[in-house]
Amino acid sequence: MKPAIAVYGNVWPDEALQALEAEFALYVIARMAPSEAAAFYEHAAAQVRGILTTGTVGIDASLAARFPALEIVSVHGVGVDAVDLDALRARDIVVTNTPDVLTEDVADLAVTLLLTIARRIPALDRYVRGGHWLEKRPLRPTRSLRGKVAGIYGYGRIGQAVATRLRAFGMEIRYYQRSAGLEPMLRRESLAALAAESDFLVACTPGGADTLRAIDAAVLDALGPEGTLVNIARGSVVDEAALVEALASGRLGAAALDVFEDEPKVPQALWELDNVVLTPHVGSLTVEARQTMRKLCFDNLRAHFAGKPTLTPVPR
């Protein structure tokens, strides 16, 4: 009998799931009508041995409890802050994720956002499309990146990849994270101290309780009216209400955001600000990254049900 797998999230192409069905009995929750989902949880959920989910959808303790035979949760993404690891580990359920796969593409987007907001690309695009160039309407100059300081909050794989790219633009690098990391001379003693020293603050830290709203009003004030926040980490890392107020009042210069507190809901106040660039959580949305992430998710399931060690278990 094929192992039964419940599938959450909407990142799974039809052709990929069809191929996986040769090996597993799949229950794709997002494609079920409410009555069908209710029947699934009432009857078939008891047979489910594996779950495919995403880093943003995750799985909490109450959902996991609906699967008494669960053995493995394979997460499509690096972040597991939406996964109740304690609850799963208490049941000896294996959790895997997809580290390293998306590092380069997420770092590329971080730098893209930084450049886009620094050079005011959306405003310049509107300037040309609106015929203002023909009108010779005056333009406000932007600032060079050379010699500016990029403070990186979270100096792991992605943070270091961002630093490598920004150094090529002549920027100086500083960072903050709670633990000691590489290049200790660049580490600052607090997030506020990092922000005070930075022209750009780039959030690359994992989400979760330890970083919840760590970028608060005090940190934004330290970054200041000439400072810019770039967030490609998790929306939960930033106090979104404080961010909106700081941007609207001019206490913060600008922001470029790929993630939000209550995705896909984005505060309308952010839509209406000219000093903000918004993208819909697409750091890993490249063909190459998604194919590799998906394959790793599937291969972790295959390894587990073949009685082999999984390829990328989340450390206990």
SEBASE-336892 format. One line per field, with one value per residue: residue in one letter; chain; y, z, x of N, C-alpha, C in turn. Coordinates in steps of 0.1 Angstrom, whole numbers. Each point is the difference from the previous one (the first is absolute). Example, Ala and Ser with C-alpha at 12.3 -4.5 7.8 and 13.67 -1.06 7.14 Angstrom:
// residues 2
res [A,S]
chain [A,A]
n.yy [-57,11]
n.zz [78,-7]
n.xx [132,-4]
ca.yy [12,11]
ca.zz [0,0]
ca.xx [-9,9]
c.yy [12,11]
c.zz [0,8]
c.xx [9,-8]
//
This chain:
// residues 316
res [M,K,P,A,I,A,V,Y,G,N,V,W,P,D,E,A,L,Q,A,L,E,A,E,F,A,L,Y,V,I,A,R,M,A,P,S,E,A,A,A,F,Y,E,H,A,A,A,Q,V,R,G,I,L,T,T,G,T,V,G,I,D,A,S,L,A,A,R,F,P,A,L,E,I,V,S,V,H,G,V,G,V,D,A,V,D,L,D,A,L,R,A,R,D,I,V,V,T,N,T,P,D,V,L,T,E,D,V,A,D,L,A,V,T,L,L,L,T,I,A,R,R,I,P,A,L,D,R,Y,V,R,G,G,H,W,L,E,K,R,P,L,R,P,T,R,S,L,R,G,K,V,A,G,I,Y,G,Y,G,R,I,G,Q,A,V,A,T,R,L,R,A,F,G,M,E,I,R,Y,Y,Q,R,S,A,G,L,E,P,M,L,R,R,E,S,L,A,A,L,A,A,E,S,D,F,L,V,A,C,T,P,G,G,A,D,T,L,R,A,I,D,A,A,V,L,D,A,L,G,P,E,G,T,L,V,N,I,A,R,G,S,V,V,D,E,A,A,L,V,E,A,L,A,S,G,R,L,G,A,A,A,L,D,V,F,E,D,E,P,K,V,P,Q,A,L,W,E,L,D,N,V,V,L,T,P,H,V,G,S,L,T,V,E,A,R,Q,T,M,R,K,L,C,F,D,N,L,R,A,H,F,A,G,K,P,T,L,T,P,V,P,R]
chain [A,A,A,A,A,A,A,A,A,A,A,A,A,A,A,A,A,A,A,A,A,A,A,A,A,A,A,A,A,A,A,A,A,A,A,A,A,A,A,A,A,A,A,A,A,A,A,A,A,A,A,A,A,A,A,A,A,A,A,A,A,A,A,A,A,A,A,A,A,A,A,A,A,A,A,A,A,A,A,A,A,A,A,A,A,A,A,A,A,A,A,A,A,A,A,A,A,A,A,A,A,A,A,A,A,A,A,A,A,A,A,A,A,A,A,A,A,A,A,A,A,A,A,A,A,A,A,A,A,A,A,A,A,A,A,A,A,A,A,A,A,A,A,A,A,A,A,A,A,A,A,A,A,A,A,A,A,A,A,A,A,A,A,A,A,A,A,A,A,A,A,A,A,A,A,A,A,A,A,A,A,A,A,A,A,A,A,A,A,A,A,A,A,A,A,A,A,A,A,A,A,A,A,A,A,A,A,A,A,A,A,A,A,A,A,A,A,A,A,A,A,A,A,A,A,A,A,A,A,A,A,A,A,A,A,A,A,A,A,A,A,A,A,A,A,A,A,A,A,A,A,A,A,A,A,A,A,A,A,A,A,A,A,A,A,A,A,A,A,A,A,A,A,A,A,A,A,A,A,A,A,A,A,A,A,A,A,A,A,A,A,A,A,A,A,A,A,A,A,A,A,A,A,A,A,A,A,A,A,A,A,A,A,A,A,A]
n.yy [-12,10,6,4,10,9,7,10,11,10,-6,-9,1,0,4,8,4,1,5,7,1,-2,8,10,-2,9,8,7,5,8,-12,-1,-3,9,-5,1,12,3,-6,7,10,-3,-3,6,11,-9,0,13,-3,9,12,6,10,13,8,5,-10,-8,-3,2,1,9,4,0,4,6,-2,-10,-3,13,0,8,12,1,10,6,1,11,10,-3,14,-4,-7,-7,3,7,4,3,6,5,0,5,11,-5,10,2,6,12,-2,11,-7,8,-3,-4,-6,-4,-3,-6,-5,-3,-3,-8,-4,-2,-5,-8,-2,-3,-6,-3,-12,-4,10,-5,-12,4,6,-10,-9,9,-1,-2,-10,-2,0,-8,-8,8,-6,-7,4,-12,-10,2,-12,5,-7,-4,-1,-13,2,-12,-1,-9,-5,-7,-11,4,3,-11,-6,7,-2,-12,0,5,-8,-7,5,-4,-8,6,-11,0,-7,-5,-9,-8,-10,-4,7,-2,4,-4,6,-7,-8,5,7,7,-3,7,-5,-12,2,5,-10,-3,0,-13,-4,-11,-3,-9,4,-12,-5,2,-6,-5,1,-4,7,-7,2,7,8,-6,-12,2,5,-11,-6,7,13,-3,-8,-12,-5,-11,-7,-10,2,5,1,-11,1,6,10,-6,1,-3,-9,-2,1,-7,-8,0,-1,-8,-7,-6,-2,-13,-9,-11,-5,-12,3,-6,7,4,-7,2,3,11,7,5,3,-12,-4,8,-6,11,-1,-9,-11,-6,-12,-10,1,5,0,-11,9,-9,-2,4,10,3,-3,6,10,0,-1,9,7,-3,4,10,1,0,8,8,-1,3,6,11,5,10,8,7,-8,5,7,-9]
n.zz [0,-8,5,9,-8,10,-10,6,-3,-7,4,-1,-11,-8,-9,10,3,-13,-2,11,-7,-7,10,1,10,-9,10,-10,12,-6,-5,13,-3,7,-7,-11,4,3,-12,-6,8,-3,-12,-11,8,5,-14,1,-7,-10,2,-11,5,2,-2,-9,-6,-1,12,6,13,-1,-10,6,10,-12,1,6,-14,2,-10,-10,2,-13,4,-8,3,3,1,12,1,-11,3,7,1,11,-6,-11,6,8,-13,1,-4,-11,1,-12,-5,-6,8,-1,-2,9,6,-11,-2,12,0,-12,5,11,-8,-7,11,6,-12,-1,13,0,-12,9,-4,10,7,-3,2,11,2,-5,6,10,-8,13,-7,-8,12,1,6,9,1,10,2,-3,9,-1,-4,-8,9,-4,11,-3,8,2,2,5,5,-4,-6,2,12,1,-6,8,10,-5,-2,12,4,-9,8,7,5,11,7,7,11,3,9,7,-8,4,-10,-13,-2,11,-6,-9,10,0,11,-8,-2,11,5,-6,3,11,-3,-3,-13,-1,5,-2,1,5,11,6,-3,7,12,-3,-12,7,-10,-3,-13,11,6,11,-6,-4,12,4,-8,3,-1,1,10,-4,1,-1,-2,0,13,10,-4,8,-8,-7,8,-7,11,7,-9,-1,13,1,-9,5,12,-8,11,-10,-7,1,-7,-1,-3,3,12,6,10,-9,-6,-12,12,-7,11,-2,12,-1,-5,9,5,-4,13,-6,-1,-6,4,-7,9,-8,12,1,-5,-1,-13,0,8,-6,-11,5,4,-10,-8,7,0,-13,-3,8,-7,-12,5,6,-10,-4,12,-8,4,5,-11,4,11,5,4,9]
n.xx [9,-4,11,-8,-1,-1,-6,8,-7,4,12,-10,8,-10,9,5,-12,-3,13,-3,-11,10,4,-9,-9,-3,-1,-4,3,9,-1,-2,-13,-7,-10,8,4,-13,-4,10,-2,-12,4,4,-2,-8,-1,-1,11,-3,6,-5,8,-4,11,-9,-5,11,0,-12,0,-10,7,12,-8,-4,13,-7,1,0,9,-4,6,-3,9,-8,13,6,-8,1,-1,-6,10,-9,13,-3,-12,6,10,-10,-4,12,-7,4,8,-3,10,2,10,6,-11,-6,12,5,-11,-1,13,-2,-11,7,9,-8,-6,12,4,-11,0,13,-2,-10,3,-9,6,11,-4,-6,11,5,-7,2,10,4,6,-11,-6,11,-9,4,11,-4,13,5,3,12,2,10,7,-11,-7,1,-10,5,-13,9,11,-10,-5,-13,1,7,-10,-9,8,2,-13,-3,9,-5,-10,11,-9,-1,4,-11,-1,-12,4,-9,2,12,5,0,13,5,10,-8,0,-12,0,-7,-13,-3,10,-4,-13,5,7,-12,3,3,-12,7,-13,8,-5,1,-12,-11,-2,12,-6,-10,-3,11,-4,1,-8,5,0,-13,-2,7,-8,-11,-2,13,-5,4,-12,7,-11,9,-2,-7,-13,0,10,-10,0,-10,-8,11,2,-13,0,11,-5,-13,7,7,-4,-6,11,2,-8,7,-12,5,-1,-11,-5,-9,10,-6,-5,0,4,-12,3,5,-12,-4,10,6,3,-9,8,-9,4,-6,10,9,6,-8,-7,10,1,13,-2,-11,6,11,-7,-8,10,6,-11,-1,13,-3,-12,6,10,-9,-8,12,-2,3,11,-7,-2,-10,3,-11,11,2]
ca.yy [12,13,8,11,13,12,11,13,11,1,2,-13,-1,-12,-11,-5,-8,-11,-9,-5,-10,-13,-6,3,4,14,7,14,7,12,-2,-7,8,-1,-13,-10,1,-5,-14,-5,0,-9,-14,-3,6,-10,-9,9,-2,10,12,10,13,11,7,10,-8,-7,-9,3,-12,-4,-6,-12,-9,-7,-11,-8,-8,8,-4,10,12,5,14,7,13,-1,4,-10,7,-4,-15,-2,-10,-7,-10,-11,-7,-8,-13,-6,2,6,13,4,13,1,11,3,0,13,11,9,8,9,11,9,8,10,10,7,9,11,8,6,11,10,8,5,-5,1,14,4,-7,8,13,-2,-4,11,11,11,3,9,13,4,3,-3,-13,0,-10,-10,0,-12,-11,-2,6,-1,-11,-10,-8,-12,-7,-14,-2,-13,-3,10,13,1,1,14,8,-2,8,14,4,3,14,9,2,-6,-10,-2,-9,-4,-12,-2,-8,4,-5,4,14,5,14,7,-2,10,-6,0,3,15,5,-2,9,13,1,-5,8,-10,-12,-11,-11,-13,-9,-9,5,-7,8,8,12,6,15,5,13,8,14,5,-4,9,14,0,-1,14,5,-3,-15,-9,-14,-11,-12,-12,-10,-3,12,1,6,15,6,6,13,9,3,9,13,6,4,10,12,5,-5,-10,5,-9,-14,-10,-12,-12,-8,9,-6,-8,-2,10,13,10,12,10,12,-3,2,14,7,0,-4,-14,-10,-12,-12,-10,-12,-7,-2,-12,-2,-2,-14,-9,-2,-8,-14,-6,-2,-11,-13,-3,-4,-13,-10,-2,-10,-13,-6,-4,-12,-11,-4,7,14,11,8,13,1,12,-5,-1]
ca.zz [0,-1,12,-2,2,-1,-6,3,-7,-15,-8,-6,-14,-3,-5,11,9,-7,1,14,2,-4,11,12,-1,4,4,-2,8,-6,-12,5,5,14,4,-3,10,13,-1,1,14,7,-4,-6,7,9,-7,-6,7,-3,-4,-8,3,-4,12,5,5,12,7,15,9,-1,-13,1,9,-8,-8,10,-5,-7,2,-6,-6,-9,-2,-12,5,10,13,6,11,0,4,14,1,13,0,-9,6,11,-6,-8,-14,-7,-8,-10,-7,-13,2,-11,-14,-4,5,-10,-6,10,1,-12,2,10,-7,-10,8,5,-11,-5,8,1,-12,-3,-13,-3,-2,-13,-10,-1,-5,-14,-5,2,-9,7,-6,-11,6,7,15,8,7,12,-1,10,6,-4,11,4,13,10,9,0,12,-3,12,-3,-8,-4,-14,-9,4,-6,-15,-2,3,-12,-12,3,0,-14,-3,8,12,12,6,14,2,13,4,14,2,-7,-13,-7,0,13,1,-6,8,10,12,0,-12,-1,-3,-14,-8,2,-8,-14,-10,-4,9,-8,9,-5,12,1,7,12,12,3,-8,-2,0,5,-6,6,-2,4,-11,-12,3,-1,-15,-2,-12,-13,-1,-7,5,-10,7,-7,10,3,4,14,6,0,6,-13,3,3,-13,-8,6,-2,-14,-3,7,-4,9,-8,-14,-11,3,-11,8,-7,10,8,12,-2,-14,-10,3,1,4,-11,2,-7,-15,-3,2,-11,4,3,-11,5,-8,7,5,-12,1,-6,-12,-13,-5,5,14,3,-4,9,13,-2,-1,13,8,-4,4,14,2,-6,9,12,-2,-4,12,0,7,-9,-6,7,12,9,12,12]
ca.xx [-9,8,-2,-9,6,-9,8,-5,7,-3,12,3,-6,-7,8,8,-8,-4,11,2,-11,5,7,-8,-14,0,-12,3,-10,-4,-9,-12,-11,-1,-6,9,11,-5,0,14,5,-8,3,13,12,6,10,11,13,9,-6,7,-5,10,5,-10,-12,4,-9,1,-3,-14,-2,8,-7,-10,7,6,10,10,14,9,-5,10,-3,5,5,11,-6,-9,-7,-14,-1,1,10,-1,-11,4,11,-5,-5,11,-2,12,-3,11,-2,8,11,10,-5,-5,9,4,-12,-5,10,-2,-12,3,8,-9,-9,8,3,-13,-4,10,0,-14,-4,-14,-4,6,-9,-12,4,1,-13,-9,3,7,13,-2,-4,12,-2,12,2,8,11,1,13,9,2,14,3,-12,1,-11,-1,-7,-6,0,12,1,3,-6,7,14,-1,-3,12,9,-5,0,14,3,-4,8,-6,6,-9,-1,-11,-3,-8,3,12,12,0,12,4,-6,2,-11,-12,-4,-5,-15,-6,-1,14,2,-8,6,12,-3,-8,-10,-1,-5,-4,3,0,-12,-12,-3,-2,12,1,-13,0,13,2,-11,1,14,10,-3,5,14,4,-1,-7,8,2,-9,-2,-3,-4,-3,1,-14,-7,0,13,-2,-12,-5,-6,10,6,-9,0,13,1,-9,4,14,11,8,1,-6,0,-3,-5,-5,-7,-9,-5,-12,-1,3,-6,10,-7,-2,9,12,-2,-2,13,9,13,0,-1,-7,-1,-9,8,4,15,5,-9,6,-3,10,-2,-12,2,9,-7,-11,7,6,-12,-4,11,0,-10,4,10,-6,-9,9,7,13,0,-4,12,1,-9,2,7,-8]
c.yy [12,8,12,13,11,12,13,11,-1,1,-13,-1,-14,-12,-6,-10,-13,-11,-6,-10,-14,-7,2,2,14,6,15,9,12,-2,-7,11,-2,-13,-12,0,-6,-15,-6,0,-10,-15,-2,5,-10,-9,8,-2,11,13,8,13,10,7,10,-7,-7,-11,2,-13,-6,-7,-14,-11,-8,-11,-9,-9,8,-4,11,12,6,14,6,14,-2,3,-10,6,-3,-14,-1,-11,-8,-11,-12,-9,-9,-13,-7,1,7,13,3,14,0,10,1,2,14,12,10,8,10,12,9,9,11,12,8,10,12,10,8,12,11,9,4,-5,1,14,5,-6,8,13,-1,-3,11,12,11,3,10,14,7,4,-4,-13,2,-11,-10,0,-13,-10,0,8,-1,-13,-8,-8,-12,-7,-14,-3,-15,-1,12,14,1,1,14,8,-1,9,15,5,4,14,10,3,-6,-8,0,-10,-2,-13,-3,-8,6,-6,2,14,7,15,9,-1,12,-6,-1,4,15,6,-2,10,14,2,-3,10,-9,-11,-11,-12,-13,-11,-10,7,-8,9,8,13,7,16,6,14,8,15,6,-3,9,14,0,0,14,5,-1,-15,-7,-14,-9,-12,-11,-12,-6,13,2,7,15,3,8,13,11,4,9,14,7,5,12,14,5,-4,-11,4,-8,-14,-8,-13,-11,-8,9,-9,-10,-2,-9,14,10,13,10,12,-2,2,15,9,-1,-4,-14,-8,-13,-11,-11,-12,-9,-2,-13,-3,1,-15,-9,-3,-9,-14,-7,-2,-11,-14,-4,-4,-15,-11,-3,-10,-14,-7,-6,-13,-12,-5,5,13,10,8,12,1,14,-5,0,9]
c.zz [0,13,-3,4,-1,-5,3,-8,-15,-8,-8,-13,-2,-5,10,9,-8,0,13,3,-4,13,13,-3,5,3,-1,6,-7,-12,5,3,15,5,-2,10,14,0,1,14,8,-2,-4,8,9,-6,-5,8,-3,-4,-8,3,-4,13,6,5,13,5,15,7,-3,-14,0,7,-8,-8,10,-5,-6,4,-4,-5,-9,-4,-12,4,11,14,5,12,0,3,15,2,13,0,-9,6,11,-5,-9,-15,-7,-7,-9,-6,-12,2,-12,-14,-5,4,-11,-6,10,2,-12,2,10,-6,-10,7,4,-11,-5,9,1,-12,-5,-13,-3,-3,-14,-12,-2,-6,-16,-6,0,-9,6,-5,-11,5,6,14,8,7,13,-1,11,5,-5,12,5,13,10,8,-1,13,-2,13,-3,-10,-3,-15,-9,4,-6,-15,-4,2,-12,-12,3,1,-15,-5,8,14,12,7,15,2,15,0,14,2,-8,-14,-7,0,13,1,-6,8,10,12,1,-14,-1,-3,-14,-8,1,-9,-15,-8,-5,10,-7,9,-7,11,-1,8,13,12,4,-7,-2,2,6,-6,4,-2,4,-10,-12,3,0,-15,-5,-14,-13,-2,-8,6,-12,7,-10,9,3,4,15,7,2,7,-11,3,3,-13,-8,6,-2,-15,-3,6,-5,10,-6,-14,-10,5,-13,7,-9,9,9,11,-2,-15,-3,2,3,4,-12,2,-7,-15,-4,2,-12,4,4,-13,6,-10,8,5,-11,0,-7,-13,-13,-4,6,15,4,-5,9,14,0,0,14,10,-3,4,15,4,-4,9,13,-2,-6,11,1,7,-10,-3,8,12,7,13,12,11]
c.xx [9,-2,-9,6,-10,9,-7,8,-4,12,3,-7,-7,9,9,-8,-4,11,2,-11,4,5,-8,-14,-1,-14,4,-11,-6,-10,-13,-10,-1,-6,10,12,-5,-1,14,4,-8,5,15,12,7,11,12,13,10,-8,11,-6,11,4,-10,-12,4,-9,1,-4,-14,-2,8,-8,-11,6,7,11,12,14,10,-7,11,-4,7,4,11,-7,-10,-7,-15,-2,2,10,-1,-10,4,11,-5,-6,10,-3,12,-5,12,-3,9,10,9,-6,-3,8,3,-11,-6,10,-1,-12,3,8,-8,-9,8,3,-12,-4,10,0,-14,-5,-15,-5,6,-8,-13,3,1,-14,-10,3,8,14,-1,-3,13,-3,12,0,8,11,0,15,8,1,14,2,-11,2,-13,1,-9,-4,-1,11,2,3,-4,7,14,0,-4,12,10,-4,1,15,4,-4,7,-7,8,-10,1,-11,-3,-8,4,13,12,0,13,3,-5,3,-11,-13,-2,-7,-15,-5,-2,14,3,-7,5,12,-2,-8,-12,0,-7,-3,1,-2,-12,-11,-1,0,12,2,-13,0,13,3,-12,2,14,10,-2,5,15,5,-2,-6,7,2,-11,0,-3,-3,-3,0,-14,-7,-1,12,-2,-13,-6,-7,10,7,-8,0,14,1,-8,4,13,11,9,0,-8,0,-3,-3,-5,-9,-8,-6,-12,-2,-12,-6,12,-8,-1,9,13,-1,1,13,9,14,1,-1,-6,1,-7,7,5,15,5,-8,8,-3,10,-1,-12,1,9,-6,-10,7,5,-12,-4,10,0,-11,4,10,-6,-8,8,9,14,0,-5,12,2,-9,3,6,-9,6]
//
